[in-house]
């Protein structure tokens, strides 16, 4: 079985390492590609179609909502699940995320086990 391609956009490389570690612990069938700049992420997504896209909310240049709105204009990505990944998720942010085109919102965790559990829910339901 071919690994699922995960595309992560987050301006914090430490958060990206933490995310990748949680993915690795969750499954060997998940490969994470990471970029720290949402504008470069949009450019890359013109040429690739990952299985899942995760984006941080708070980034310079474009925030997660702006990034999601931009990539939802790329027709080949219409069926790719997009998950908003933020330090503080509440009902208002979830609604804004869904309105922008996100399929789900998950909260960043300070514990790998908790993040792994959040990620497991995403891969189970999408």
N, C-alpha and C positions, 0 to 999 in steps of 0.2 A: 504494500500500500504506500502510495506517495505521501510524503509529509505535508501537512497543512502549512501554508505560508501565512505568517502573521506579520503585519506591517505596523510598527509602533512609531508614533511621532511624539517626542517629549524633549523639551529643551534641557532636561537634567540627566546627564549620563549616569549618575548614580541610581536614579529611579529606573532608568532603562536596564541597568545591570540587575537590579532587584527583580524587575518584571521578567527578564529572561531567565533568571534562576528559578522563579516560581513556575514558569512554563516548562523548563527542563525537568523539574521535579514532578510536574503533572503528567507529562507524556514525552516520550522520545519521538513522537510523530508530529511535533510542532516545531517549526523553524521560525525564529524571529529575526526580521530585518528591521533595523533601527535607523532613524534619521532624526537629527535634533532641530531641524528647521522646517516649519510648515510650508513655506513657499517652495523649497526644494522638494518637499514631500509631494506637493501637488504636481510638480514637474515630473517626478519619477512615476507617479501613478498614471500619467498619460501613457506610459509604456509597459506597465506591469499590472497584473490583476491578482492581488493576494486573495486568500480565502477569508481573512478577517483584517479589519483596520481598527487599531486602537489609537486614540488621540488624547493627549493631555488637554486640560481646559485652559490653564493659565500659561500662555507662552507669549514671548514678544513677537512682533510683526502681525501675526494672526492668532486669535485665541481659538480654542477648540471648536466653538460654534461657527466661527467664520470659516475655519478649515473644512468642517463638515459640509457647510453650505456650498463651498467651492468644489469639493470633490463630488458632490451629488449632481453637479452639472456635467460630469463626465459619464456619458451613457453606459459605457462598459462596466462601470462600478455600481450601477443601480441595484444589483442583487447581492453585492458584497456587504455583509454585516459590518456596521460601523459602531464602535463602542466608545463613548466619552468616558475618560479615565481621569478622575479628579480627586484632589485632597479633601474636598468637602462636597458631598452630594446631598442635595435636599430635593424636595418635591418640585420647587420652582426650577432648579437647574435641570432636573430630569425632563420636565415639560419643555423647556427651552431646547434641550438636546434633541428630543423627539421631533419638535417643530423644525429644527435645522436639518433633520434627516438621520439622526442616530437611531440605532435599533435598541440600544440599552445604555445605561450609565452605571458605572461601578466606581466605588471609592477606593482610592489608594490606601494601602494598608502598611502598617509599620512592622508587620509580622508576616513572614513568608507563608506560613501555614494558612493564615486568613486570606491572603491574596490568592493562594492556590485554590481555596474553597470558592472565592468569587469567580475566578477564571473557569473553574469546573462547571459552575452554573451556566456561564456563557456558552461553553462548548457543548453542553448537554441540551440547551434549548434553542440553539440557532442552527 
